[in-house]
Amino acid sequence: MSERVYYDVTSHSLNKKNEELCGDMVEVVKTDDDVIVVLSDGLGSGVKANILSTLTSKIIATMMKQGASLEDTVDTIIHTLPVCKVRHVAYSTFAILRLTAEGKAQLTEFDCPNCIYMHEGVVYPLEYTEREVGGKTIKEAAFDLEVGDSLTLMSDGVIYAGIGELMNLGWNWESVSDFLQDNYHAESSSARMTAELIGACKDLYMGKPGDDTTVATVKVIPRQTVSLFSGPPRFERDDERIVVDFMSPEGVKIVCGGSTANLLARVLGREVTTDLNYTGDLPPIAHMKGIDLVTEGVLTIRQVNVLVKKYLDNPADEDTIRLLDERNGAAMIAKQLLEHCTHLNLFIGKAINPAHQNPNLPVDLSIKIRLLEDLAELLRSAGKVVNIRYY
């Protein structure tokens, strides 16, 4: 693959019934060149399992981030973790997925359900090789990825969902694969795919999971640039410059603020029209030729921040995802930034709007600017590349 690809990664867990801590752990490490995803399943449940899975995932992620080879990492884990004397199984199982910017995947699994690889909505079995490391058998696979492919890692709780409740033997790997195929949508983010599978497991357990249940989904995505313009520049002589800079990059264009939209319309010689079919508590969106979305300013951006933070706190929550699907300006911006953006360009004008001032803040500090800077930090924490230009 010639072009750099990016990875949308989301995980979510269900705790075993009556347990406050989850015995599964997912660790995601991003470097300049690689993304490393580790899913560990500690033996049993509760505090002990949580400690074991945390120890396993942290050691693997830390060693690999520092450049240790996969073999040394796996050898360290196998020699570090004890074996249960009663059941003669490892105290923690794991899957390691290493992904490169060129679309190369290296998968290592130890005593856990196989990764599910989907290409164009179809599950393809991976070709594994086995070898001994530290006296333990590990399975490995190396393969190429394409934009749109997805990878699903899971703990035992996923394939055992339904045992003793709705099914005699629960799901199996093929059942989960069929579910993912049947619910495939090309535009689905990793969060939506994770939420669907976790939701199905929750239903099979009838809301009372018999085991810790974890899903980690990786979606391969291309570079997707969004440019957001808000606020006229401090000096009117820069009006045309900010418009030229904003319109130059390829990708999605979003404009926030009435005065900003009017400036853009004047410089480009275009018309702004309000959406008359709009409903909701926030001010209505508007339309302009060549611009993907036009919204109100401060109130909308403040709500975008609320939605983004809520999503980042629990990305596979079905209620949060439903909020992103609402037809209001804030939801539409948040959905674009969270699900369809790898790079965000913020064009921020520093003209002060008196209506946005708080008497307790310095006179030269715009509420809108602070909100946009907060949004930038939230998105950076989500792994987005954010560039800010002030005018």
C-alpha positions in Angstrom: 0.0 0.0 0.0 1.6 3.3 -1.1 -0.4 5.8 0.9 -0.3 6.0 4.7 -3.3 4.6 6.4 -4.8 5.4 9.9 -6.5 3.2 12.4 -9.7 3.9 14.3 -9.6 1.8 17.5 -12.3 1.3 20.1 -12.8 -1.1 22.9 -15.5 -1.8 25.4 -16.1 -4.3 28.3 -18.9 -5.8 30.3 -18.0 -6.8 33.8 -19.0 -10.2 35.1 -22.2 -9.8 37.1 -21.6 -8.6 40.7 -18.0 -7.6 39.9 -16.8 -3.9 40.2 -13.6 -4.6 38.3 -13.2 -6.1 34.8 -10.7 -9.0 34.4 -10.0 -8.0 30.8 -7.8 -5.1 29.8 -7.1 -3.4 26.5 -4.1 -1.2 26.0 -3.6 0.9 22.8 -0.2 2.5 22.1 0.4 4.8 19.2 3.9 5.7 17.9 4.9 7.8 14.9 4.9 4.6 12.7 2.9 1.9 14.5 -0.3 1.3 16.4 -0.1 -1.5 19.0 -3.3 -3.0 20.4 -3.1 -5.5 23.3 -6.1 -7.4 24.7 -5.4 -9.4 27.9 -7.8 -11.7 29.7 -7.0 -12.5 33.3 -7.9 -15.9 34.8 -11.1 -15.8 36.8 -12.7 -12.5 37.6 -12.7 -9.5 40.0 -9.6 -8.0 41.5 -7.2 -10.8 40.9 -8.1 -11.1 37.2 -7.9 -7.3 36.8 -4.4 -7.2 38.3 -3.2 -10.0 36.1 -4.7 -8.6 32.9 -3.4 -5.1 33.7 0.1 -6.4 34.4 0.1 -8.4 31.1 -1.2 -5.6 28.9 1.1 -2.9 30.5 4.3 -5.0 30.2 3.5 -5.9 26.5 2.6 -2.3 25.5 5.6 -0.8 27.3 8.1 -3.2 25.9 6.9 -2.9 22.4 6.7 0.9 22.5 10.3 1.0 23.7 11.3 -1.1 20.7 11.5 -4.6 22.1 11.0 -7.4 19.6 7.8 -9.4 19.6 9.6 -12.6 20.6 11.4 -10.9 23.6 8.1 -9.4 24.7 6.2 -12.6 24.5 9.0 -14.5 26.2 9.0 -12.0 29.0 5.3 -12.4 29.6 5.3 -16.1 29.5 8.2 -16.3 32.0 6.7 -13.6 34.2 3.1 -14.9 34.6 2.6 -18.1 36.7 0.5 -21.0 35.7 -2.5 -22.1 37.8 -1.5 -25.2 39.7 -5.1 -26.5 39.8 -6.2 -25.9 36.2 -2.8 -25.9 34.6 -3.6 -22.9 32.4 -1.9 -19.5 32.2 -3.1 -16.8 34.6 -3.5 -14.5 31.7 -4.0 -14.9 28.0 -3.4 -12.2 25.4 -3.6 -11.0 21.8 -1.1 -8.5 20.3 -1.9 -6.6 17.1 0.9 -4.5 15.6 -0.2 -2.3 12.7 2.1 -0.1 10.5 1.3 3.1 8.6 1.9 1.1 5.4 -1.0 -1.3 6.2 1.0 -4.2 7.5 -0.4 -6.3 10.4 1.4 -8.6 12.7 -0.8 -10.7 15.1 0.2 -12.8 18.0 -2.2 -14.8 20.1 -1.8 -16.9 23.2 -4.7 -19.1 24.3 -7.4 -16.6 23.2 -10.2 -16.5 20.6 -8.9 -15.9 17.1 -9.0 -12.4 15.7 -11.8 -11.8 13.2 -10.6 -10.1 10.0 -13.1 -8.6 7.6 -12.5 -7.4 4.1 -15.3 -5.7 2.1 -17.8 -7.0 4.7 -16.7 -10.6 4.4 -14.9 -12.6 7.1 -11.6 -14.1 5.9 -9.8 -16.8 8.0 -6.2 -15.8 8.8 -3.3 -18.2 8.1 -1.6 -18.9 11.4 1.7 -20.5 12.1 2.5 -21.9 15.5 5.7 -21.9 17.5 7.0 -22.5 21.0 8.1 -19.6 23.1 9.1 -20.2 26.7 7.5 -23.7 26.6 4.2 -22.2 25.5 2.5 -22.4 22.1 1.7 -19.1 20.5 -0.1 -18.5 17.1 1.1 -15.8 14.7 -0.2 -14.3 11.5 1.2 -11.6 9.2 -0.9 -10.0 6.5 -1.6 -6.9 4.5 -4.6 -4.6 5.1 -6.6 -2.3 2.9 -8.7 0.8 3.7 -12.1 -0.4 4.9 -10.8 -3.6 6.5 -11.6 -4.3 10.2 -10.1 -6.5 12.9 -12.0 -7.6 16.0 -10.2 -8.9 19.1 -12.2 -10.4 21.9 -12.0 -12.2 25.2 -13.6 -15.6 26.0 -16.7 -13.9 27.4 -17.8 -13.0 23.8 -17.9 -16.6 22.5 -19.4 -17.9 25.7 -22.2 -15.4 25.8 -25.6 -17.1 26.3 -24.4 -20.2 28.1 -26.9 -21.3 30.7 -29.3 -18.5 29.7 -30.4 -18.4 26.1 -28.2 -21.2 24.7 -26.8 -24.5 25.9 -23.3 -23.9 24.5 -23.3 -20.2 23.8 -21.9 -18.6 20.7 -18.9 -19.9 19.0 -16.3 -18.1 16.8 -18.3 -18.8 13.6 -21.5 -17.3 15.3 -19.7 -14.1 16.1 -18.2 -13.9 12.6 -21.7 -14.3 11.1 -23.0 -11.6 13.4 -20.3 -9.2 12.2 -21.0 -10.0 8.6 -24.8 -9.6 8.9 -24.4 -6.2 10.6 -21.7 -4.9 8.3 -22.0 -1.3 7.0 -19.1 0.2 5.1 -19.5 3.5 6.8 -19.6 2.1 10.4 -16.9 3.4 12.7 -15.0 1.0 15.1 -17.2 2.4 17.9 -20.4 1.4 16.2 -19.1 -2.0 15.4 -17.9 -2.5 19.0 -21.2 -1.3 20.4 -23.2 -3.7 18.2 -21.2 -6.7 19.2 -21.1 -5.8 22.9 -24.9 -5.1 22.8 -25.5 -8.6 21.3 -23.4 -10.2 24.1 -25.3 -8.2 26.7 -28.6 -9.5 25.3 -27.4 -13.1 25.2 -26.3 -12.8 28.9 -29.8 -11.2 29.6 -28.0 -8.3 31.2 -26.1 -10.5 33.7 -22.7 -11.4 32.1 -21.4 -14.8 33.2 -17.9 -13.7 32.4 -15.9 -10.6 31.7 -16.6 -9.7 28.1 -14.4 -7.4 26.0 -14.3 -6.4 22.3 -11.6 -4.3 20.7 -12.3 -3.2 17.1 -9.8 -1.7 14.6 -11.0 -0.1 11.4 -8.5 0.8 8.7 -9.3 4.3 7.4 -7.7 6.7 4.9 -6.5 10.2 5.7 -9.5 12.4 6.2 -9.1 16.1 6.6 -11.7 18.5 8.1 -11.2 22.3 8.1 -13.2 24.3 10.6 -13.4 28.1 10.4 -14.8 30.2 13.2 -14.5 33.9 14.0 -13.6 36.9 11.7 -9.9 37.9 11.8 -8.8 40.7 14.2 -8.1 43.0 11.2 -10.4 43.4 8.3 -7.5 43.4 5.9 -7.0 39.7 6.6 -10.6 38.7 5.5 -9.6 37.5 2.1 -6.4 35.8 3.4 -8.3 33.7 6.0 -10.9 32.7 3.4 -8.2 31.6 0.9 -6.4 29.7 3.5 -9.6 28.0 4.7 -10.7 27.0 1.2 -7.3 25.7 0.0 -7.1 22.3 1.8 -9.0 19.3 0.4 -11.6 17.7 2.6 -14.7 18.7 4.6 -15.4 22.4 5.2 -17.3 23.5 8.4 -18.1 27.1 9.3 -19.2 28.1 12.8 -20.8 31.4 13.5 -23.1 33.9 11.8 -20.5 36.6 11.3 -18.0 34.0 10.0 -20.5 32.7 7.5 -21.4 36.2 6.3 -17.7 37.1 5.9 -17.2 33.9 3.8 -20.3 34.6 1.7 -19.2 38.2 1.0 -15.6 37.2 0.0 -16.8 34.3 -2.2 -19.9 36.0 -3.5 -22.2 33.3 -2.3 -25.5 33.1 -0.4 -26.2 31.8 3.0 -29.6 30.1 3.5 -31.0 28.9 6.8 -32.4 25.3 6.9 -36.1 25.8 7.4 -36.7 22.1 8.2 -34.4 22.2 11.2 -35.6 21.1 14.6 -33.9 21.1 18.0 -32.9 23.3 20.9 -29.7 24.7 19.2 -29.8 27.4 16.6 -30.5 26.1 13.1 -27.9 25.1 10.6 -27.5 26.9 7.3 -26.3 26.1 3.8 -23.7 27.6 1.4 -22.4 26.4 -1.9 -19.0 24.6 -1.5 -19.3 24.4 2.3 -20.4 21.1 3.9 -21.9 22.5 7.1 -22.7 26.0 8.4 -23.7 26.4 12.1 -24.1 29.0 14.8 -21.1 29.7 16.9 -20.6 29.6 20.7 -23.7 27.6 21.7 -23.0 25.0 19.1 -19.3 24.7 19.8 -20.0 24.4 23.5 -22.3 21.5 22.8 -19.8 19.9 20.4 -17.3 19.8 23.3 -19.9 18.1 25.6 -20.7 15.5 23.0 -17.0 14.8 22.2 -16.1 14.4 25.9 -19.1 12.1 26.5 -18.0 10.0 23.5 -14.4 9.8 24.6 -15.4 8.8 28.1 -17.4 5.8 26.7 -17.0 5.5 22.9 -19.0 2.3 22.4 -22.0 3.5 24.5 -25.2 3.1 22.4 -26.9 6.1 23.9 -23.9 8.4 23.1 -23.8 7.1 19.5 -27.5 7.9 19.2 -26.8 11.5 20.2 -24.3 11.8 17.4 -27.0 10.8 14.9 -29.3 13.6 15.9 -29.9 16.3 13.3 -28.5 19.4 15.0 -25.4 21.4 14.3 -23.4 20.2 17.3 -24.1 16.5 16.7 -23.3 16.8 13.0 -19.9 18.5 13.8 -19.1 16.0 16.6 -19.9 13.0 14.4 -17.8 14.4 11.6 -14.8 15.0 13.9 -15.0 11.7 15.8 -15.9 9.3 13.0 -14.7 10.8 9.8 -11.6 12.8 10.6 -7.9 12.1 11.0 -6.6 15.6 10.6 -8.3 18.8 11.7 -7.4 22.3 10.6 -8.8 25.0 12.8 -8.9 28.5 11.4 -9.6 30.9 14.3 -10.3 34.6 13.9 -9.4 36.7 16.9 -11.9 39.5 16.4 -13.7 40.0 19.7 -17.5 39.6 19.8 -18.8 41.7 22.7 -21.7 39.4 23.1 -19.4 36.5 24.0 -17.6 38.3 26.8 -17.6 37.3 30.5 -16.7 40.2 32.8 -14.5 37.8 34.9 -12.3 37.0 31.9 -9.5 39.3 30.4 -11.0 41.7 27.9 -9.0 40.1 25.0 -10.1 36.5 25.6 -13.0 35.2 23.5 -15.2 32.5 24.9 -15.3 31.0 21.4 -11.5 30.8 21.2 -11.3 29.0 24.5 -14.0 26.5 23.4 -12.2 25.8 20.2 -8.9 25.3 22.0 -10.6 22.9 24.4 -12.0 21.1 21.4 -8.5 20.8 19.9 -7.1 19.2 23.1 -10.0 16.8 23.3 -9.4 15.6 19.7 -5.7 15.4 20.2 -6.4 13.1 23.1 -8.4 11.0 20.7 -5.4 10.6 18.4 -6.4 13.2 15.8 -3.8 15.5 14.3 -4.9 19.1 15.0 -3.4 22.2 13.5 -4.5 25.7 14.7 -4.0 28.9 12.8 -4.9 32.3 14.4 -5.8 35.4 12.4 
